[in-house]
Amino acid sequence: MAPVRLDEALFASPDPSNTPPSNSRTVSVGIVVQKYGGSSVSDAASIKRVAQRIVATKKAGHDVVVVVSAMGDTTDELLDLAHEVSPLPDGREMDMLLTAGERISMALLAMAIGNLGQQAQSFTGSQAGVITDSVHGKAKIIDVTPGRIRKAVGEGAVAIVAGFQGVSQDSKDITTLGRGGSDTTAVALAAALDAEVCEIYTDVDGIFTADPRIVPNARRIPLLSYEETLEMAANGAKILHLRCVEYARRNLMPIHVRSSFSTKEGTWVLSTERIAERLADEVPTEQEASVMEQAIISGVAHDRSESKITVVGVPDKVGEAARIFEVLAEAQINIDMIVQNVSAAATGLTDISFTLPRADGQTAMTALARLKDEVGYAQLQYDDGVGKVSLIGAGMRTNPGISARFFKSIADAGVNIEMISTSEIRISVVVNEAQIDDAVSAAHAAFDLEADEVEAVVYGGTGR
Amino acid sequence: MAPVRLDEALFASPDPSNTPPSNSRTVSVGIVVQKYGGSSVSDAASIKRVAQRIVATKKAGHDVVVVVSAMGDTTDELLDLAHEVSPLPDGREMDMLLTAGERISMALLAMAIGNLGQQAQSFTGSQAGVITDSVHGKAKIIDVTPGRIRKAVGEGAVAIVAGFQGVSQDSKDITTLGRGGSDTTAVALAAALDAEVCEIYTDVDGIFTADPRIVPNARRIPLLSYEETLEMAANGAKILHLRCVEYARRNLMPIHVRSSFSTKEGTWVLSTERIAERLADEVPTEQEASVMEQAIISGVAHDRSESKITVVGVPDKVGEAARIFEVLAEAQINIDMIVQNVSAAATGLTDISFTLPRADGQTAMTALARLKDEVGYAQLQYDDGVGKVSLIGAGMRTNPGISARFFKSIADAGVNIEMISTSEIRISVVVNEAQIDDAVSAAHAAFDLEADEVEAVVYGGTGR
């Protein structure tokens, strides 16, 4: 029963020919794009606090473009209303409905800034030139033509842009970008405006070596490459969404993840080249020196939203496994890890296990059940009690012994490893969901990621 | 001390050369524009009920375009939020904020219609081609270019349009139309689409001879001319707003005011010619015959939002009164009635009283106080305890004795008349606010406007 390791080479190391398109991002005064999430603008008091922060940035000499999410629970409340009037609301109308949320928060924020004596104008996604495809609910950005934003900023105003929304190129209908949409709007606008930096404000001080709710002495990571951030986002870290990091990486847009509740430096997400430049240019502080030594491992991510399906007794013939994954692909299900047991010679049968997002579990089981006669497997098993723990670090590809130390730490904590997958900068294991916290803590300790003192503070709500 | 009567000839009788531009409105199947106010879409249940009504109209063979207001108290809640973040919110941003209200109701309504198996698409004011000037908060419609609405309707969909909002011609900023904006949107769209009729849905069964909350046996008026409706709207009747009726009159668009809670016929607002045609074409029902006899008086309107300012001891010289009204005009205050007492020969001083909306009282007093030295009056008196009762009817211009009967009925009820103004189809008196109900009831009875039995039912909320 040796597990087959399937490497994920989705996120290759960056093309070394990628250099920043211009020097404009390094001049001291330029455009700063700031993105504030729903927990940062949950009520009038928060909105006023964010307004003060924006005005301070403007007074420091920057042009400021702000991307804002809907206030607190607005989106959930609108979703509830929609389901009260229709069990299956139309996608176009759902987007029309949900975009009202950002409209409210952005107008209020502009008013609050105006009240501080600084001119501000709010813009819908459409007005800001966020052009998307026509896939309602999860539209992709095709182009950003921020002419009106440039004009407003040129006239000295702060431009407030609705996150999460755009307008479709073909039908001119209002679209929403789906999960992570506001972060992606911010990075896309920053790239189109050739901004210095895209600041993503949240309710923690940056990206930490592990979730501070599990590992209280987790350490803030001062510098992180796009690739490591992608691995973290793809493996359960909630701070930045995959799409947003992918967009930033393609456009080499620096991201600064920081808290809207403090003025501390957060985590800079940069290309590996920019990180190398920074570390070379600056006389390292004590903390940075310590970071350099340990740069080999960035952190431990975890994901509780996994489930596992096992197809038992599959005839070990060419094409049977392929047929299974074909059907799942047709059902639009993203498979994460796959393990195929070595077939027992006596029976000619094998078991195939794979993990997938828990939300897709029912769809996958239904699709596979229809395949029973065709493939002739014995039975299906569904387990929604699993989770994933991942060790991430750009250094691990050149460092032997990392995997061994990771597996040993988990085993020593009494946690059984069910599946394993790796990429060049990540090792992931699937474990019993109830043991995720133990596994995260053990791995975090094994790689000396702890801070000298507790520095992680979660200021606000749940960090969306 | 004889009051000077100042006639208001604002609303002259209609130009007899005005004939309907085409016959298209009289064909049996065409576009119907329906407008639903906030009380008709106050929650999910109301929205579903309105959706059923719309689908029924569509199934009857009509193309349907719907104009909808924000749900229930949404607008007030957004206003509260705005004032929490800023004491003087920017007008552009206020419009951006408030337009979120209709965005929510229209998307939910489109979903609810979709759930009944009928295709529906919602459109913002901007998408619907409602082009306005740039006066935020009370923009005027300049043009309506409903290309997308025509296309949606042509494809068989119900088009749902956000009331109360448009987009400015110059800056492309979102604007709101101010009070009565949703009714005006509906009539303007109906005119641009050459609709058969613009149906205004409310929470009463039409326009009544008096407010049914004061006069329980008030009678529904089946047919009302634009001119009489204008006088009613201008003098406190809350059902239709002045702007909307003016727009309908200019475009000869028939309005049908009716309840969203019943299927009864309501009040048709038409040109005097169309009314004459209707009455000539049809064999009159008993009720209509009774209406014809009494057509001379349409109803009694009242307005509780008046206040009165008296400038005491004004030197009776040419130009002094003019200076007073000049200053008020500069402060954008609409004066309603004016009374100038005959000056006492001994002193050469006179008193000038005028009425104005209570909301403008403070502004007016401040403007006049600054004028004290220049004009040299003795003192200012402010009375916010007054109201206005108006008798309206196209017939009164050719019927002597109407005024006398009106004044006598009010005097007999023990109510003192403070000021009087008249137009060709209206007589208004200012009385103590506490006596408005008595005056309305007395006048209503004096002109035999009562129904044989109580027919007025107020179904929903406050009727906005």
Interface residues (C-beta under 8 A of the other chain):
Chain A: A44 I47 K48 A51 L78 L81 A82 E84 V85 S86 P87 L88 P89 D90 R92 E93 M94 M96 L97 T99 A100 G101 R103 I104 M106 A107 L108 L109 A110 M111 A112 G114 N115 A120 Q121 S122 T124 Q127 R148 K172 I174
Chain B: A44 I47 K48 A51 L78 L81 A82 E84 V85 S86 P87 L88 P89 D90 R92 E93 M94 M96 L97 T99 A100 G101 R103 I104 M106 A107 L108 L109 A110 M111 A112 G114 N115 A120 Q121 S122 T124 Q127 R148 K172 I174
